[in-house]
Amino acid sequence: MLQVQGVVKNYATPQGPLTVLAGVDLHLGERSSLALMGESGSGKSTLLHLVAGLDRVDAGSIRIGEQRLDQLNEGQLAHWRRTQIGLVFQQFNLIGSLRVEDNLAFQARLAGRFDPHWQAQLVERLGLGDLLRRYPEQLSGGQQQRVAVGRALASRPGFLLADEPTGNLDEATSDEVLQLLLDLLRDSPTSLLMVTHSPRLAARLDRQVVLHRGRVVPMDAR
Ligand SMILES: Nc1ncnc2c1ncn2[C@@H]1O[C@H](COP(=O)(O)OP(=O)(O)OP(=O)(O)O)[C@@H](O)[C@H]1O
């Protein structure tokens, strides 16, 4: 269970401090999915980075179960990221020098959680069987994003954080990739926090919230 309470995040800018998150509250239960929406610049990626342990809060807390992220040192945070977080970005971010099969296994191996049986299931369900020996540049956008989804889920993380994962894909491919992702989540111990600009895609998740003026509000409360 992820609990975000009163989170504040400021950035230093030439014009002075910019408060992007001004007291964000959010919770995400086990095996559930949440869509995070909001205007461009509202702080969605900032919040995702904080939850991923890639950046630190200025005030408030992010708790996973009983553990507070702000009380972890850098080494513990890195361990948290490796074992508990799967990340999927709009730009796919595959490793260009590795074949699909090694991209898929990359994070699970790093986390010491490589499971050949789960990997084989991911390959089959994501339809990657014929592509395993290819390099990322030899794949379409939709194929690359299917590899990125498989890589993020291979280590069976507690949380999958997806930042506009289908932002670079056409509508039909977006639907297909999201459906594959949601189907896989049913068989994983993984909760999904997904940033999206698309109300259509957001509606497919369990809950939808909006970041507005530094706070999280229900979908229709702006
Ligand atoms: N490192 C930084 N230093 C200063 N300002 C930053 C930094 N990172 C982000 N910002 C600012 O913080 C605000 C929120 O940015 P963020 O990327 O979190 O928004 P977003 O909701 O994800 O936007 P988009 O939908 O366009 O991706 C923006 O005004 C941005 O310019």
Ligand as a Chemical Component Dictionary entry (heavy atoms), coordinates in Angstrom:
data_LIG
# 
_chem_comp.id                   LIG 
_chem_comp.type                 NON-POLYMER 
_chem_comp.pdbx_formal_charge   0 
_chem_comp.three_letter_code    LIG 
# 
loop_
_chem_comp_atom.comp_id 
_chem_comp_atom.atom_id 
_chem_comp_atom.alt_atom_id 
_chem_comp_atom.type_symbol 
_chem_comp_atom.charge 
_chem_comp_atom.model_Cartn_x 
_chem_comp_atom.model_Cartn_y 
_chem_comp_atom.model_Cartn_z 
_chem_comp_atom.pdbx_ordinal 
LIG N1  N1  N 0 14.450 20.251 -12.250 1  
LIG C1  C1  C 0 13.567 21.256 -12.335 2  
LIG N2  N2  N 0 13.923 22.529 -12.020 3  
LIG C2  C2  C 0 13.018 23.533 -12.072 4  
LIG N3  N3  N 0 11.736 23.382 -12.452 5  
LIG C3  C3  C 0 11.334 22.139 -12.785 6  
LIG C4  C4  C 0 12.209 21.019 -12.752 7  
LIG N4  N4  N 0 11.521 19.924 -13.138 8  
LIG C5  C5  C 0 10.264 20.336 -13.397 9  
LIG N5  N5  N 0 10.142 21.666 -13.194 10 
LIG C6  C6  C 0 8.915  22.488 -13.328 11 
LIG O1  O1  O 0 7.953  21.918 -12.463 12 
LIG C7  C7  C 0 6.653  21.954 -13.063 13 
LIG C8  C8  C 0 6.073  20.546 -13.097 14 
LIG O2  O2  O 0 6.813  19.747 -14.018 15 
LIG P1  P1  P 0 6.409  18.230 -14.320 16 
LIG O3  O3  O 0 7.344  17.710 -15.358 17 
LIG O4  O4  O 0 6.309  17.488 -13.044 18 
LIG O5  O5  O 0 4.936  18.442 -14.927 19 
LIG P2  P2  P 0 3.983  17.419 -15.709 20 
LIG O6  O6  O 0 2.625  17.569 -15.121 21 
LIG O7  O7  O 0 4.587  16.060 -15.707 22 
LIG O8  O8  O 0 3.989  18.023 -17.166 23 
LIG P3  P3  P 0 3.778  17.345 -18.640 24 
LIG O9  O9  O 0 2.343  16.869 -18.660 25 
LIG O10 O10 O 0 4.010  18.480 -19.569 26 
LIG O11 O11 O 0 4.787  16.239 -18.763 27 
LIG C9  C9  C 0 6.840  22.608 -14.416 28 
LIG O12 O12 O 0 6.511  23.962 -14.290 29 
LIG C10 C10 C 0 8.307  22.426 -14.709 30 
LIG O13 O13 O 0 8.793  23.484 -15.506 31 
# 
loop_
_chem_comp_bond.comp_id 
_chem_comp_bond.atom_id_1 
_chem_comp_bond.atom_id_2 
_chem_comp_bond.value_order 
_chem_comp_bond.pdbx_ordinal 
LIG N1  C1  SING 1  
LIG C1  N2  SING 2  
LIG C1  C4  DOUB 3  
LIG N2  C2  DOUB 4  
LIG C2  N3  SING 5  
LIG N3  C3  DOUB 6  
LIG C3  C4  SING 7  
LIG C3  N5  SING 8  
LIG C4  N4  SING 9  
LIG N4  C5  DOUB 10 
LIG C5  N5  SING 11 
LIG N5  C6  SING 12 
LIG C6  O1  SING 13 
LIG C6  C10 SING 14 
LIG O1  C7  SING 15 
LIG C7  C8  SING 16 
LIG C7  C9  SING 17 
LIG C8  O2  SING 18 
LIG O2  P1  SING 19 
LIG P1  O3  DOUB 20 
LIG P1  O4  SING 21 
LIG P1  O5  SING 22 
LIG O5  P2  SING 23 
LIG P2  O6  DOUB 24 
LIG P2  O7  SING 25 
LIG P2  O8  SING 26 
LIG O8  P3  SING 27 
LIG P3  O9  DOUB 28 
LIG P3  O10 SING 29 
LIG P3  O11 SING 30 
LIG C9  O12 SING 31 
LIG C9  C10 SING 32 
LIG C10 O13 SING 33 
# 
